[in-house]
């Protein structure tokens, strides 16, 4: 089917994210914003584009907030984003009182909760 239409369908990402991904592959730079950063990290991890993945991790780390911390830790855990995960865990330790009062930390994996407990000591 692809050879007849000269089209390749990428099913697991949005066109705007794939465009940024291709832009990075061709130019070694791209514009990252809040709308695409997490999805671009996922794509960079999937296709093993480590430098782009690191750029996305740094971007997301700068955007950490109490309201998105659980989501960011889960994203980092799922997609082997070690820098983001470490930064987010430290952020969570520093802000643990407000996070525990306002966020559903039960959505974190047991492994992450154990890591948090160890870091707290």
C-alpha positions as CSV (number, residue, x, y, z in Angstrom):
1,X,0.0,0.0,0.0
2,X,2.8,2.5,0.9
3,X,4.6,1.9,-2.4
4,X,1.5,2.6,-4.4
5,X,0.6,5.9,-2.6
6,X,4.1,7.1,-1.8
7,X,2.9,7.9,1.7
8,X,4.0,6.5,5.0
9,X,1.6,6.7,7.9
10,X,3.0,7.3,11.4
11,X,0.1,6.3,13.7
12,X,1.5,6.9,17.2
13,X,2.1,10.7,17.1
14,X,0.6,14.0,16.1
15,X,1.7,15.7,12.8
16,X,3.0,18.7,14.7
17,X,5.2,16.5,16.8
18,X,6.5,14.5,13.9
19,X,7.2,17.7,12.0
20,X,9.4,18.9,14.9
21,X,11.1,15.5,15.1
22,X,11.9,15.6,11.4
23,X,13.1,19.2,11.7
24,X,15.5,18.1,14.4
25,X,16.8,15.1,12.3
26,X,17.5,17.4,9.3
27,X,18.8,20.5,11.1
28,X,19.9,19.4,14.5
29,X,17.5,21.9,16.1
30,X,13.8,22.4,16.6
31,X,11.4,24.5,18.5
32,X,10.0,22.8,21.6
33,X,7.0,24.1,23.4
34,X,4.6,22.9,26.1
35,X,2.2,21.5,23.5
36,X,4.7,19.0,22.0
37,X,7.5,18.5,24.6
38,X,6.2,15.3,26.2
39,X,5.2,13.7,22.9
40,X,8.5,14.7,21.3
41,X,10.4,13.0,24.3
42,X,8.4,9.8,23.7
43,X,9.2,9.9,20.0
44,X,12.9,10.6,20.6
45,X,13.0,7.7,23.0
46,X,11.3,5.4,20.6
47,X,13.7,6.1,17.8
48,X,16.7,6.4,20.0
49,X,17.6,10.0,19.3
50,X,19.4,10.6,22.6
51,X,20.3,14.3,22.1
52,X,16.8,15.3,21.3
53,X,15.5,13.2,24.2
54,X,17.9,15.1,26.5
55,X,16.8,18.4,25.2
56,X,13.2,17.5,25.8
57,X,14.0,16.2,29.3
58,X,15.7,19.5,30.2
59,X,12.8,21.5,28.8
60,X,10.3,19.5,30.8
61,X,12.4,19.7,33.9
62,X,12.3,23.5,33.7
63,X,8.5,23.3,33.4
64,X,7.9,21.2,36.5
65,X,5.0,22.4,38.7
66,X,3.2,20.9,41.6
67,X,0.2,20.3,39.4
68,X,2.1,18.2,36.8
69,X,4.7,16.5,38.9
70,X,3.0,13.1,39.1
71,X,2.4,13.1,35.3
72,X,6.1,14.1,34.7
73,X,7.5,11.4,37.0
74,X,5.3,8.7,35.3
75,X,6.4,10.0,31.9
76,X,10.0,9.9,32.9
77,X,9.7,6.4,34.4
78,X,7.9,5.0,31.4
79,X,10.3,6.4,28.8
80,X,13.6,6.0,30.5
81,X,14.1,9.7,31.0
82,X,16.5,9.5,33.8
83,X,17.5,13.2,34.0
84,X,13.8,14.3,34.1
85,X,13.0,11.6,36.7
86,X,15.9,12.5,39.0
87,X,15.1,16.2,38.7
88,X,11.3,15.6,39.3
89,X,12.0,13.4,42.3
90,X,14.1,16.1,43.9
91,X,11.4,18.7,43.1
92,X,8.9,16.4,44.8
93,X,11.0,16.0,47.9
94,X,11.4,19.8,48.2
95,X,7.7,20.4,47.7
96,X,6.4,17.2,49.4
97,X,3.9,18.8,51.7
98,X,2.0,20.7,49.1
99,X,2.3,17.8,46.6
100,X,1.0,15.3,49.1
101,X,-1.9,17.6,50.0
102,X,-2.9,18.4,46.4
103,X,-1.8,15.5,44.1
104,X,-2.7,11.9,43.8
105,X,0.6,10.3,44.6
106,X,-1.0,6.8,44.5
107,X,-0.7,7.1,40.7
108,X,3.1,6.7,41.2
109,X,4.6,3.3,40.9
110,X,5.8,1.4,43.9
111,X,9.3,1.7,42.7
112,X,9.1,5.5,42.5
113,X,7.6,5.7,45.9
114,X,10.5,3.6,47.3
115,X,13.0,5.9,45.6
116,X,11.2,8.9,47.1
117,X,11.4,7.4,50.5
118,X,15.1,6.6,50.1
119,X,15.9,10.2,48.8
120,X,14.0,11.7,51.8
121,X,16.4,10.2,54.3
